[in-house]
Amino acid sequence: MWPRRPRRTAAGPGSTCSPARRRTDAVRVSAPVTGSELPLVVFSHGFGSSLDGYGPLADFWAAHGFVVVQPTHLDSRTVGLPQDDPRTPRLWRFRAEDMKRVLDRLDLLEAAVPGLSGRLDRGRIAAAGHSFGGQTAGNLLGLRVLDPGGGRGEDLSDPRITAGVLLATAGRGGADLTPFAAEHFPFMDPDSADMTTPALVVAGENDDSPLSVRGPEWLADPYFLSPGPKSLLTLSGAEHSLGGIAGYEVRETTDENPERVALIQRVTWAYLRHALGVDDAGWTAAQKALADGANPMGRLESK
């Protein structure tokens, strides 16, 4: 199992929830102790998770110069939303609003975290997410959720977001969904035609989702079906947890592999620095290492 390590975090603005635990405005902030002009990543957790997840990514990014903000969404198990809650069909929409709310309240967030004020670079902001969180991050990059009648859906893209990382993110809906997914997750019908913001898509070679009839290739759709500059990291042997990115000790991890997680940490960090215009050296090195390695753990392509 992954060793449990302390988080470099602080509770952000509005760390409260209603008595019925139907809504939460809590966020977790992970930040370097020193440094200025720090780029920002807003991270969206997978279905049922919370701000307490994804330590292997948040800790690494924060230790290497990023401020990482993690909201808890309405579908989190910590919120306890009943299945028959009238908001359930629009969970995807509330998630996108949570991400935008973080950006709307950056002044409040900076003031709430000791030592953070004045250290953010607000011109360098990325959105990232895993699984359902990948779709949420994609919404801010230009991905639309199709209306039940087949309409193109609302544009929730945010010009403050200039790069993204989509990890194990669902592909095309419609006939590509299993009957169970179509019945219980009707909002899993994304349209990537307008997702022009640069992004890195990370997919597991063995991520055979029970939500799709197409197999692991389904998780590469956000790369192949979207325009604009994109990169795709396909991880050999990886399943939906991608080796254990969801936490240091997470029961849902079926393919625990610390080396794979370390690769994801390095490649995503290098990509974010590249896409946000910090520097290209790490991204160039990551591309070369995967292309030239004798036994690479994955393959990287770009368009």
C-alpha positions in Angstrom: 0.0 0.0 0.0 1.0 3.6 -0.4 2.5 5.1 2.7 0.4 7.8 4.3 2.2 11.2 4.1 1.3 14.6 5.5 -0.5 17.0 3.1 0.9 20.5 2.6 -2.6 22.0 2.8 -4.9 24.4 4.4 -8.7 24.7 4.4 -9.8 27.4 2.1 -12.8 29.8 2.1 -16.2 28.7 3.3 -15.2 25.4 4.9 -18.8 24.7 6.0 -21.7 22.5 5.0 -25.4 22.5 5.7 -26.8 20.4 8.5 -28.1 17.9 6.0 -24.7 17.8 4.3 -26.3 18.5 1.0 -23.9 21.1 -0.1 -20.3 22.0 0.8 -18.1 24.9 -0.1 -14.9 23.4 1.5 -11.7 23.4 -0.5 -8.2 22.1 0.2 -5.3 24.2 -0.8 -1.8 22.7 -1.3 1.0 25.2 -1.9 4.8 25.6 -1.7 6.0 27.2 1.4 8.2 29.6 -0.6 8.2 31.2 -4.0 6.1 33.8 -5.9 4.2 34.0 -9.2 3.0 30.5 -8.5 0.7 28.9 -11.2 -2.6 27.5 -10.1 -4.3 24.1 -10.7 -8.0 23.7 -9.9 -8.6 19.9 -9.4 -11.9 18.1 -9.8 -12.2 14.8 -8.0 -13.9 11.6 -9.3 -17.4 10.6 -8.5 -17.9 10.1 -4.8 -14.4 11.3 -3.8 -13.7 14.6 -2.0 -11.1 17.3 -1.4 -9.2 14.7 0.7 -8.3 12.6 -2.3 -5.6 12.6 -4.9 -2.7 13.4 -2.5 -0.1 11.8 -4.9 -0.8 14.4 -7.5 -1.7 17.5 -5.3 1.3 16.9 -3.0 3.7 16.5 -6.0 2.5 19.5 -7.9 2.6 21.7 -4.8 6.1 20.5 -3.9 7.2 21.5 -7.4 5.9 25.0 -7.6 2.1 24.9 -8.1 -0.8 26.0 -5.9 -3.5 23.2 -6.1 -7.1 23.9 -5.1 -9.5 21.0 -4.6 -13.2 21.6 -4.1 -15.6 19.0 -2.8 -18.4 18.4 -5.2 -22.1 17.6 -4.5 -21.7 14.0 -5.4 -19.0 13.3 -2.8 -19.8 10.5 -0.3 -18.9 13.0 2.4 -22.0 15.1 1.4 -24.5 12.3 1.5 -26.8 13.5 -1.2 -29.8 11.2 -1.6 -30.1 9.5 -5.0 -33.6 11.0 -5.5 -32.4 14.6 -4.8 -33.7 16.8 -7.6 -30.3 18.1 -8.3 -28.8 14.7 -9.2 -29.5 15.1 -13.0 -27.4 18.3 -13.0 -24.5 17.2 -10.9 -22.2 17.8 -13.8 -23.4 21.5 -13.9 -22.9 22.0 -10.2 -19.4 20.6 -10.5 -18.4 23.2 -13.1 -19.9 25.9 -11.0 -17.7 24.7 -8.1 -14.6 25.1 -10.2 -15.6 28.6 -11.4 -16.4 29.6 -7.8 -12.8 28.9 -6.8 -11.6 31.3 -9.5 -14.2 33.9 -8.6 -13.0 33.9 -5.0 -9.3 33.9 -5.4 -9.0 37.0 -3.3 -10.8 35.3 -0.4 -8.8 32.1 -0.8 -5.5 33.9 -0.7 -6.5 35.8 2.4 -7.7 32.6 4.1 -4.4 30.6 3.6 -1.6 32.0 5.8 1.4 33.1 3.7 -0.3 32.7 0.3 -1.4 36.3 -0.3 0.2 37.9 -3.3 2.0 34.8 -4.5 -0.4 33.5 -7.2 0.2 34.0 -10.9 -3.4 34.6 -12.0 -2.4 34.5 -15.6 -1.4 30.9 -15.4 -4.3 28.7 -14.4 -5.1 25.1 -15.4 -8.0 22.8 -14.7 -7.4 19.1 -14.0 -9.6 16.1 -13.0 -9.9 12.4 -12.8 -12.8 10.3 -14.2 -16.0 12.3 -13.7 -13.6 15.1 -12.6 -12.0 14.9 -16.0 -15.3 15.8 -17.7 -15.7 18.6 -15.2 -12.3 20.0 -16.0 -13.1 19.5 -19.7 -16.2 21.7 -19.3 -14.0 24.6 -18.5 -11.9 23.8 -21.5 -14.8 23.9 -23.9 -16.4 20.4 -23.6 -20.2 20.6 -23.7 -22.7 18.1 -22.3 -25.3 17.3 -24.9 -28.9 18.1 -24.1 -31.3 15.1 -23.8 -32.8 16.1 -27.1 -29.5 16.1 -28.8 -28.7 19.8 -28.6 -25.1 21.0 -28.3 -25.5 22.0 -24.6 -24.3 25.0 -22.7 -20.8 26.5 -23.2 -19.2 26.5 -19.7 -15.7 27.3 -20.9 -13.7 29.8 -18.9 -11.1 32.1 -20.4 -9.2 32.1 -17.2 -8.3 28.4 -17.8 -5.6 28.1 -20.4 -4.6 24.4 -20.0 -5.9 21.2 -18.7 -5.1 17.6 -17.6 -7.8 15.1 -18.1 -7.2 11.7 -16.4 -9.2 8.6 -17.2 -11.9 10.8 -18.7 -15.1 9.4 -20.3 -15.4 9.4 -24.0 -18.4 9.8 -26.4 -21.9 9.0 -25.0 -24.9 7.8 -26.9 -24.6 4.4 -28.3 -21.1 4.0 -26.8 -22.6 3.8 -23.3 -23.8 0.6 -21.6 -27.5 0.5 -20.8 -26.6 1.0 -17.1 -24.6 4.2 -17.8 -27.3 5.6 -20.2 -29.9 5.1 -17.5 -28.0 6.3 -14.4 -25.6 8.9 -15.9 -27.5 10.6 -18.7 -25.1 13.6 -18.4 -22.2 11.4 -19.6 -22.8 12.6 -23.2 -19.9 14.9 -23.8 -19.2 16.8 -27.1 -15.6 17.7 -27.5 -15.9 19.6 -30.8 -15.4 22.9 -29.0 -12.7 21.8 -26.5 -10.0 23.9 -28.1 -8.0 24.7 -25.0 -4.6 22.8 -24.8 -4.8 19.7 -22.7 -3.0 16.5 -21.8 -5.3 13.4 -21.9 -4.1 10.4 -19.7 -5.6 7.0 -20.5 -5.0 3.5 -19.2 -4.3 0.8 -21.7 -6.4 -1.6 -19.5 -9.1 0.8 -18.4 -12.1 -1.3 -19.5 -14.8 0.9 -18.2 -18.2 -0.7 -17.2 -19.8 2.5 -18.5 -18.9 1.9 -22.2 -19.2 -0.9 -24.7 -16.0 0.2 -26.5 -13.3 -0.9 -24.1 -10.2 1.1 -23.1 -10.0 3.1 -26.4 -13.1 5.0 -25.2 -11.0 6.9 -22.6 -8.9 8.3 -25.5 -11.8 10.1 -27.1 -11.1 13.5 -25.4 -7.8 13.5 -27.4 -9.0 12.2 -30.7 -12.4 14.0 -30.8 -11.3 17.5 -29.7 -9.5 20.2 -31.8 -6.6 22.4 -30.8 -3.3 21.4 -29.3 -3.6 18.1 -27.4 -1.3 15.4 -26.1 -2.2 11.8 -25.1 -0.3 9.7 -22.6 -1.3 6.1 -22.8 -0.1 4.1 -19.8 0.8 0.4 -20.3 -1.2 -1.9 -18.1 -3.0 0.9 -16.3 -6.6 0.6 -15.1 -9.0 3.3 -14.0 -7.0 4.3 -10.9 -3.9 4.7 -13.1 -1.7 3.0 -10.5 -3.0 4.8 -7.5 -3.4 8.5 -8.2 -6.7 8.8 -6.1 -4.9 8.5 -2.8 -2.1 6.9 -0.8 -4.4 4.2 0.6 -7.5 3.9 -1.6 -9.4 0.6 -1.8 -10.7 1.4 -5.3 -7.2 1.1 -6.7 -7.0 -2.1 -8.6 -3.7 -1.6 -10.3 -1.4 -0.3 -7.6 1.9 0.7 -9.2 4.1 3.4 -7.5 6.3 3.6 -10.6 3.4 4.4 -12.8 2.1 7.1 -10.4 5.6 8.6 -10.4 5.6 8.7 -14.2 2.2 10.5 -14.1 3.5 13.0 -11.6 6.5 13.9 -13.7 4.7 14.0 -17.0 1.7 16.0 -15.8 4.0 18.5 -14.0 6.2 18.9 -17.1 3.1 19.3 -19.3 1.5 22.0 -17.1 4.7 24.0 -17.0 4.9 23.7 -20.8 1.2 24.5 -21.5 1.2 27.4 -19.0 4.3 29.0 -20.5 6.6 28.5 -17.5 9.2 26.5 -19.4 9.5 23.6 -21.9 12.6 21.8 -20.6 10.8 19.2 -18.5 8.2 18.5 -21.3 10.9 18.0 -23.9 12.7 15.7 -21.5 9.6 13.7 -20.8 8.8 13.2 -24.5 12.3 12.1 -25.2 12.4 9.7 -22.2 9.2 8.0 -23.3 10.3 7.8 -26.9 13.8 6.5 -26.3 13.3 4.3 -23.2 14.1 0.6 -23.6 11.0 -0.4 -21.6 8.7 2.6 -21.5 5.7 2.5 -19.2 3.6 4.4 -21.7 3.6 6.2 -25.0 3.1 9.9 -25.7 1.7 11.5 -28.8 0.7 15.0 -29.7 -1.3 16.9 -32.3 
